[in-house]
Amino acid sequence: METIDYLAQQAIRENAKVYSEFSPYSDRETQIGVSTIEQVTFYHHKLKKQRVLGEFVKDNKETRRKRKRIIKDLLKFWEKDFKRNIDLQKQMILHNTPKIKLKKIKKIHYGWIYAFIGICVVTILLSKSLYMSNINNYLVNILIYFSLIGGLYVMVLNNYFDVLINLGQNSEKLTENEFKVIFRKFSFQQKILKSHLMKSIRKSFKLKYDVKSIIEPDTVIEKLNKYSYYVDAKVVEFRKKYHLLLVILFLFKVIVLLLTCYLGLIYLLI
């Protein structure tokens, strides 16, 4: 009686026509003694006591119409429970997956690549046609190396920023797509399970439905959680490096522009 009372109380608390502690779509490892769907115990407000599903569907004392109606209610209960849990998992994953706001990221213009490379090429060409002191030759070499490395640095930095910005967005798209697949598989599984239970009403139908053959989305959710943690680690790393990377870019600009102005002035005076 205690179990019956408990299931009835849970049904009232859930505001549901039917209630079962077992869900074939989640936490199957914690359910002891349930290997087939026929072994599931449930409660329905139209029944006087809890019933074992396999016994109930074969009970000729209950009309076929009533048995079909209760089976549909039980499937709806499992569907509601499944969607509630999956939606919660989805929101948690999306919430835990950080995104980098585009407005907070400094735009690295490709024009600086052309500027650096252009300065490098012009400096090389002019240095071969002019006689300069050893100090100025040394500065010319510095300008060539800094402008070349600066151009490559802008390319790498721009690509790095784009990858990190897209990482969170791609993670969100991946999560949305994976959960769409989960819901499609669930809908297909529900149809199969419903067909099986409806057939089970017939006396001649003896097949049992193994719960292990029912989809369980835990593997996909675990994969998405791992990807979310990966994105979070990358974003944290990016935020730590962000200002330092901009400072290095600023130093490249200052050094190259100062040397360009200085050596340009010498070129005009020669």
N, C-alpha and C positions, 0 to 999 in steps of 0.2 A: 504493500500500500504506500510506503514511503516514496518509492520510485515513481509510482503513478501520480501521487500528489505533487511531487517535484516537477515532473514533466508538464502537468496541468498548470502549475504555477508559472513555469517558464513560458508556456504558450500564452498565458494571460499577460505576462510581463512584456512579451514580444508583440502583443496584440496580433497574434497569428491564429489561424484556424488549426494549424498543425505544428507540431514541434518534435524535433529529434536532436539528440546530443551529437549524433554522428553525421558528418558531412562527407560524402564520397569524394569531394573535390579538395579537401584540405585536412591536415593533421591526421592522416590515416595511421601513422606510426603510433599515435597515442591511444588508438582505439584497440582494445584487447578483445579477441574473440570474434572479430568481424572480418571475414575473408570474402564473403559474397554479399551482394546487395540484399539478398533474401534474409540475411541475419540481422539487418538493421531493426532496432526497436524504435517505435514512434508513438506519438499521441495525437489524436484528432478529437475535436470537440463533439463530433457526432458519434464517437465511440465511447463506451462506458469505461474502458480501461486501455492501458497501453497495449500495443500489438506488435508482434514480430511480423515484418513485412511479408516474408515468404509464406507464413501461415495465413495471414490476412487475405492475400490475393487468391488463395485456394478455398477460402471459407464460403461455402455455398449458403450459409445462413444469412450472409449479407448479399444483397442484390448486386448483379453485375454493374448496374448503373451507379450504385453507391460506391462500389469498389473502384470503378474508373474515376469517379469524382474525387475520391480521397487520394488516389494515386497522383492525379493532376495537382491537387493541393500540396502534396508532399514534394513533388518536383518543383513547384513554384516556390516553396519554402527554401529548398536547396538553391534554387536560382537566386533568390533574394539574398541569401546568406553569402553565396559566391560573389555576386556583384558588389555587395557591400565591402567584403574583405579585399577584393581585387582593386576597387576604386581607392580604398584606403592605402593599399600598397603603392598604387600608382602615384597618388598625391605625395606620399612620403618620399618616393624616389625623385620626383620632380622638385620637391622642396629641398632635398639634400644635394641636388645637382646644381652647383653654382654657375652663374653666368656672368660674363664680363660685359658691363654696359659700354656700348660703343661710344657714348658721349664722354666717358671718362678716360678714353684712350686717345693719346695724342696721335694725330694723323701724320704718318711719315710720308712725305711727298717724294715721288719718284724723280722729281726735278733735281733733287740733290745728287742722285746717282749720275745723271748727265753732267751736272756741274763738276763733280769730283773727277769723273773720267775725262771730261774736257780739259780741265786744268792740268791733269796728269799728262795728256797727250801734247798739249801746247807747250808745257814746260820741257818735255823731252825734246821736242823739235827745236825750241829756241836755245836750249842749253848746248846744242851741238854747233850752233852758229855764232855763239858769243864767247868772248874770253872773260872769265871772272876769276876773282881771287879764290884761294883755297877755302876760305870761310864761306863765301857765297856759293861755291860749288857744293859744299857740304849742305848748305841750306836748300839748294836745288834738289839734292838727293832726298833730303827729308821731305820736301814738298811732294816729290814724285811718289814716295812710298806712302805718305799719309793720305794723299788724294786717292791713290789706288785702293788702299785698305779701307778708306772712308767710304768709297763707292760700294765696295763689297759689303761693308758693315751695314749700310743703309738697306741693301737688298735683303740680307739675312734678317735684319731687324723687322723690316716690313713684312716679310713672310712669316716670321715668328709671331708677330702681333695678329696677323690674319688667322693663323692656325688656332691661337688661343681664343680669339673672339668666336670663331666658328665651332670650337670644341663643345661649348655649352649648348649652342643651338642645335648641333648635330646630335648631341646626347638627348635633347628633348624630343627631336624627331624620331630617334631610335626607340625611345621609351614609348612614344605614342604608337608607333608602328607595331612594336612587339605586343603591346596590350590589345591592339586590334586583332592580331593573330590569336591571342589567348581567347578573346571573346568569340571569334569565329569557331575555334575548336570546341569551345564550351557549348555553343549553340548546336553544333553537329552532334556532340556527345549527348546532350539532353534528348535529342530526337531518337538516338539509338536506345538510350535508357528507357524512354517512354515506350518505345515500340516493344522492348523486351518485357516490361512490366505489364503492358496491356495483353501481350501474348500469354503471360504467366497466369492470367485469369482462367485460361482453358485447362481442363484437367489433363489433357494429353501433353501439355507443354511441361517438360521436366528440366529444361536447361537452367543452370545457375549462372549468375553474372558475377565474375570475379572483379572485386573492387580495384585490383591492381591494374586492370585494363582501362580504368577510367583516367582521364587526363588529370594531371596534377601540375599546376603552373609554377611550383616552387623552384624548379631548375632555371626557368627563364627569369624569374624574379631575382634569384641569386646572381645570375649573370649581370642583370641590369644594376643591381646594388654594387657589384664589384666595379663596373664601369663608372658608376657615379662616384665611388671613392677615388678612382683613378683621375677623373676630371677634377675633383676637389683638390687632390694633391698637386696637379699641374697648375691650377689656378692660384693656389697658395704660393707655389714656387714663383709664378709669374709676378704676383703682387710684391713679393720680396725683392725681385730683381728690377722691377719696372723703372723706378726712379734712377737707379744706377745705370741702366742701359741708356736712358735719356741724357744723363750727365756725360757719359762717354761720347755719345753722338754730338753733344754740344761742344766738347773739347776738340773733336775732329774738325768741326766747322770753324771754330775760332782759330786753331792752329793753321789750317789750310788757307783761310781767308787772310790772316795776318801775313803769312809767308808770301802769298800771292801778291798782296799789296806792296810788300817790301821789295820783292824781286821785280815786280812790274815797275816800280819807281826807279830801281837801278837800271832796268832795261831802257827806260825813257831818257835817263841821264847819260847813258853811254854814247 
